[in-house]
Amino acid sequence: MHFIKLGKTDGQAMIWAHGWGQNHQAMLALAQSFETSGPQVLVDFPGFGASPPPPSDWGTEDYADHMAGFIRQQGMGKIIWVGHSFGGRVGVQLAARHPDLISGMVLI
């Protein structure tokens, strides 16, 4: 999955999740305003932007589980999820299915 990291390496990590048919660029300006507070990670969900498509048709639960694996793989600890539209739907599933990974959520 394609992603970019901005900001400090310490502090509260935030993941920025775009809406349907978009990519990480949709959240870039907002994420840049939080660079001094900690790591900012902007993702292109599988099948969007520079990320290859998933192996089959996915629902929001599949995207949430994929993101949970990504968060664990990156060793990010508890994150703040910032999701726009579809990214918000994925975030709600992530919080429901993997509450141990979420310290806060902003839905746009």
ZIQUISUL-V311148 format. One record per backbone hydrogen bond with DSSP energy under -0.5 kcal/mol. CO is the residue of the C=O (numbers start at 1). NH is the residue of the N-H. E is the energy in kcal/mol with one decimal. If there is no record, write none. Layout:
co->CO nh->NH e->E
co->CO nh->NH e->E
//
This chain:
co->2 nh->44 e->-2.5
co->4 nh->42 e->-2.5
co->6 nh->40 e->-2.7
co->13 nh->80 e->-2.3
co->14 nh->41 e->-2.9
co->15 nh->17 e->-0.6
co->15 nh->82 e->-3.2
co->16 nh->18 e->-0.5
co->16 nh->43 e->-1.8
co->17 nh->84 e->-2.5
co->19 nh->22 e->-1.8
co->23 nh->26 e->-1.8
co->24 nh->27 e->-1.6
co->24 nh->28 e->-0.7
co->25 nh->28 e->-0.7
co->27 nh->31 e->-2.5
co->28 nh->32 e->-2.4
co->29 nh->33 e->-0.9
co->30 nh->33 e->-0.7
co->31 nh->34 e->-1.7
co->32 nh->35 e->-1.2
co->34 nh->37 e->-2.0
co->34 nh->38 e->-0.5
co->35 nh->8 e->-1.7
co->35 nh->38 e->-0.7
co->37 nh->12 e->-1.0
co->39 nh->14 e->-2.3
co->39 nh->41 e->-0.5
co->40 nh->6 e->-2.7
co->40 nh->42 e->-0.5
co->41 nh->16 e->-3.0
co->42 nh->4 e->-2.3
co->43 nh->45 e->-0.6
co->45 nh->48 e->-2.3
co->48 nh->51 e->-2.4
co->52 nh->47 e->-1.0
co->59 nh->63 e->-1.9
co->60 nh->64 e->-2.4
co->61 nh->65 e->-2.5
co->62 nh->66 e->-2.4
co->63 nh->67 e->-2.4
co->64 nh->68 e->-2.3
co->65 nh->69 e->-2.1
co->66 nh->70 e->-2.0
co->67 nh->71 e->-2.8
co->68 nh->72 e->-2.3
co->69 nh->73 e->-2.7
co->70 nh->74 e->-2.4
co->71 nh->75 e->-0.6
co->71 nh->76 e->-1.8
co->72 nh->75 e->-1.0
co->79 nh->81 e->-0.6
co->79 nh->103 e->-3.1
co->79 nh->104 e->-1.2
co->80 nh->15 e->-2.5
co->80 nh->82 e->-0.5
co->81 nh->83 e->-0.6
co->81 nh->106 e->-3.0
co->82 nh->17 e->-3.3
co->83 nh->85 e->-0.5
co->83 nh->108 e->-3.2
co->84 nh->87 e->-2.5
co->85 nh->88 e->-0.9
co->85 nh->89 e->-1.8
co->86 nh->90 e->-2.5
co->87 nh->91 e->-1.9
co->88 nh->92 e->-2.3
co->89 nh->93 e->-1.9
co->90 nh->94 e->-2.7
co->91 nh->95 e->-2.6
co->92 nh->96 e->-2.0
co->93 nh->97 e->-2.8
co->94 nh->98 e->-2.8
co->98 nh->101 e->-2.1
co->99 nh->102 e->-1.1
co->101 nh->79 e->-2.9
co->104 nh->81 e->-2.3
co->106 nh->83 e->-2.6
co->106 nh->108 e->-0.5
//
